[in-house]
Amino acid sequence: MEDDMDKELLGWLSPMGDFFPTDWGKHCMEAERILMKLGLYEEFSKQSLFNAGDFLSGRGYVLLHNPSKKKLMATALCPLSKAQRDFLYGYFLELGRGREAEYYLEEAF
């Protein structure tokens, strides 16, 4: 289990398939950085309902996280793009999690 956690990359996956890695527990800070890079931080800061991660998720980003340090999860609020499914397939396959990888081959997104 420890070895698997060492291989896990946590972070944000864009709809275009670009991955933005971050350390455990720092997803909101990274989400703010991404929003700044995208020029969306001002729009985000004018609202008070969502945190930076929720705001980013609402724009199609997937959060790769391991909140309990027991199970890696890919959390998406929007349907996954083909680029995201391809990335997640390769990512889980590389971790030796073939069953999870195959889930992302399905067209049901």
N, C-alpha and C positions, 0 to 999 in steps of 0.2 A: 504494500500500500504506500509506504513512504517513497519507494522508487517511482511509482506512478505519479505521485504528487510532484516529484522533482521534474518530471517530463512535461507536466501540464503547463500550458501557456494560458494565462488568464487575460482577459481584456475585452475589447469591442471589435466586432466584425461589421464592416460597412456593407451596404447593399451591393456595392461593386466588388466585394471580396477582399478589400484591404483590411488588414488586421492591425490593431493598435494594442500592443501588449501593455499590461499594467501589473503592479504587484498586488498581492492578496489584500483586500480591504481598501483599495484605492481607486475603485471604479468610478466613483462620483467625481473625484479630482480629474481623472483622465477624461471623463465625459465633458467636463467644463473646458478642458484643453482642446478637445475635438470641436466643440461648439465654437470656440474662439477661432480655430483654424478654418472652420467652414463659414465664418462670418455670421453665425446664428446666436452668438452669446447675448447680444443686445436684445433680440427678440425673446430669448429665454428669460433674461433678467426682468422683463416687463410683466411677466406673469408670476403668480404665486402658488399655483396648484401643483406643479410638478417639480421634482428635483431634476438635476442635470441629466441623470441616467434615464429617468422616465421620459424626459423631453427628447433625448437622443433615440431612445427605443421607439418612440412614436414616429420617428423619421426612418424607420426600417433597420436600425442597427440591432445586432444580436449581442447579448452579454454572455461571455464565457466566464463562468464563475464557479466557485466551490465554497459556498457559504459556511458549511459545517466542517469543511476540510475532510469530508467523507465521500462525497460524490460530485464529480464534475458535471455541470449542467450548462446547456445552451438555452438561454431564455430569450424568446422573441415575442414582441407584441404584434408584429405585422407578419404577413406571409413571407417566407424565405425566398430570396432571389436564387436563380440558378447558380450564380457565383458564390453565394453563401452556402448553398447545399454542397457544391463541389469542394469548397474549403473544409466544411465540417466533415464530409466523407473522408477526405485525406487526413484530417487532423485526428479523428477517432481511429482510423485504420493504423496510423503511425503509433498510436498509444496501445495498439493490440486489442482494440475493442471493436472487432468486426461486426458484431450484431448492431451496435449503436451506429457504426459507420453506414451500414446498409440501409438504415432508416432514412438517411438523407438522399438515397437514390430514388426513393418513391416520388412520384409526380403529384402526390396529394397535398402539395403546399400551395 
